[in-house]
Amino acid sequence: MNAKVQPGFADRLSAQAEAKKALLAKFKPKAAVTAPEGALTREQVKAQEREAARVARAEAKAAAEELRRQQQMSRAASALADAQAALEAKRAARKDRKAAEKEEARLRKQLRRA
């Protein structure tokens, strides 16, 4: 099949130049996607994550310390309450004993008078 228009030498040269330009264009570096202004770098994000973890650990440690302190205080308070209850029981027993001795002395006095 013969084409009506035969490509000439100049046409072949221009087609070859365009093909070479297209081939070289594939190897040219593309424009890189840049991060928007104010965006954090990977190192900054990691540093923020480490700081957040550090703060969380410190808060957990403080909460555990507060719980331990409260438990110690409640134990001390219960020990104090136990000691006070024992002291009250001792006082009540002494009062009962003294009252019994007083009553016994009163009865002996009445028996002597009678």
LOLOZA-668146 format. One line per field, with one value per residue (C-alpha): residue in three letters; x, y negated, z negated; residue number from 1. Coordinates in nm, 2 decimals. Layout:
<pts>
resn	c(ALA	...) $
u	c(X	...) $
v	c(Y	...) $
w	c(Z	...) $
resi	c(NUM	...) $
</pts>
This chain:
<pts>
resn	c(MET	ASN	ALA	LYS	VAL	GLN	PRO	GLY	PHE	ALA	ASP	ARG	LEU	SER	ALA	GLN	ALA	GLU	ALA	LYS	LYS	ALA	LEU	LEU	ALA	LYS	PHE	LYS	PRO	LYS	ALA	ALA	VAL	THR	ALA	PRO	GLU	GLY	ALA	LEU	THR	ARG	GLU	GLN	VAL	LYS	ALA	GLN	GLU	ARG	GLU	ALA	ALA	ARG	VAL	ALA	ARG	ALA	GLU	ALA	LYS	ALA	ALA	ALA	GLU	GLU	LEU	ARG	ARG	GLN	GLN	GLN	MET	SER	ARG	ALA	ALA	SER	ALA	LEU	ALA	ASP	ALA	GLN	ALA	ALA	LEU	GLU	ALA	LYS	ARG	ALA	ALA	ARG	LYS	ASP	ARG	LYS	ALA	ALA	GLU	LYS	GLU	GLU	ALA	ARG	LEU	ARG	LYS	GLN	LEU	ARG	ARG	ALA) $
u	c(0.00	0.14	0.05	-0.05	0.22	0.56	0.74	1.05	1.39	1.30	0.98	1.17	1.43	1.16	0.97	1.30	1.37	1.02	1.06	1.40	1.25	0.97	1.21	1.43	1.13	1.06	1.39	1.36	1.29	0.93	0.83	0.83	0.52	0.62	0.47	0.25	0.40	0.39	0.38	0.58	0.87	0.88	1.14	0.92	0.62	0.82	0.95	0.60	0.49	0.78	0.70	0.33	0.44	0.67	0.39	0.15	0.40	0.46	0.09	0.04	0.33	0.18	-0.16	-0.01	0.19	-0.13	-0.32	-0.04	-0.03	-0.41	-0.39	-0.12	-0.33	-0.64	-0.43	-0.29	-0.64	-0.78	-0.49	-0.56	-0.93	-0.84	-0.61	-0.88	-1.14	-0.91	-0.84	-1.21	-1.27	-1.00	-1.15	-1.50	-1.37	-1.19	-1.50	-1.71	-1.45	-1.43	-1.81	-1.83	-1.56	-1.75	-2.07	-1.90	-1.75	-2.09	-2.25	-1.97	-2.02	-2.40	-2.34	-2.11	-2.37	-2.64) $
v	c(0.00	-0.32	-0.63	-0.93	-1.13	-0.97	-1.10	-1.28	-1.29	-1.60	-1.44	-1.13	-1.34	-1.54	-1.22	-1.07	-1.39	-1.39	-1.02	-1.09	-1.38	-1.16	-0.89	-1.14	-1.30	-0.97	-1.00	-1.36	-1.40	-1.47	-1.76	-1.63	-1.67	-1.91	-1.92	-2.22	-2.49	-2.41	-2.04	-1.83	-1.62	-1.25	-1.32	-1.59	-1.35	-1.08	-1.33	-1.43	-1.07	-1.00	-1.31	-1.20	-0.86	-1.01	-1.23	-0.94	-0.73	-1.01	-1.06	-0.68	-0.68	-0.98	-0.81	-0.49	-0.68	-0.87	-0.54	-0.39	-0.70	-0.68	-0.31	-0.38	-0.65	-0.43	-0.15	-0.40	-0.53	-0.18	-0.10	-0.42	-0.34	0.01	-0.13	-0.38	-0.11	0.10	-0.20	-0.26	0.10	0.08	-0.24	-0.09	0.23	0.01	-0.20	0.11	0.26	-0.07	-0.09	0.27	0.20	-0.11	0.08	0.35	0.10	-0.07	0.27	0.36	0.02	0.08	0.43	0.28	0.02	0.27) $
w	c(0.00	0.11	-0.09	0.11	-0.06	-0.11	-0.42	-0.33	-0.50	-0.71	-0.83	-0.94	-1.12	-1.31	-1.41	-1.54	-1.74	-1.89	-1.98	-2.14	-2.34	-2.46	-2.57	-2.76	-2.93	-3.10	-3.28	-3.39	-3.76	-3.85	-4.07	-4.43	-4.65	-4.92	-5.26	-5.34	-5.55	-5.92	-5.87	-6.12	-6.01	-6.10	-6.37	-6.52	-6.52	-6.69	-6.95	-7.03	-7.06	-7.30	-7.51	-7.52	-7.64	-7.90	-8.03	-8.04	-8.24	-8.48	-8.53	-8.59	-8.83	-9.02	-9.03	-9.17	-9.43	-9.54	-9.56	-9.77	-9.99	-10.04	-10.12	-10.38	-10.53	-10.55	-10.71	-10.96	-11.02	-11.08	-11.31	-11.50	-11.52	-11.64	-11.91	-12.01	-12.03	-12.25	-12.47	-12.50	-12.59	-12.85	-13.00	-13.00	-13.18	-13.44	-13.49	-13.54	-13.78	-13.98	-14.00	-14.12	-14.38	-14.49	-14.52	-14.71	-14.95	-15.00	-15.07	-15.33	-15.49	-15.52	-15.67	-15.93	-16.03	-16.05) $
resi	c(1	2	3	4	5	6	7	8	9	10	11	12	13	14	15	16	17	18	19	20	21	22	23	24	25	26	27	28	29	30	31	32	33	34	35	36	37	38	39	40	41	42	43	44	45	46	47	48	49	50	51	52	53	54	55	56	57	58	59	60	61	62	63	64	65	66	67	68	69	70	71	72	73	74	75	76	77	78	79	80	81	82	83	84	85	86	87	88	89	90	91	92	93	94	95	96	97	98	99	100	101	102	103	104	105	106	107	108	109	110	111	112	113	114) $
</pts>
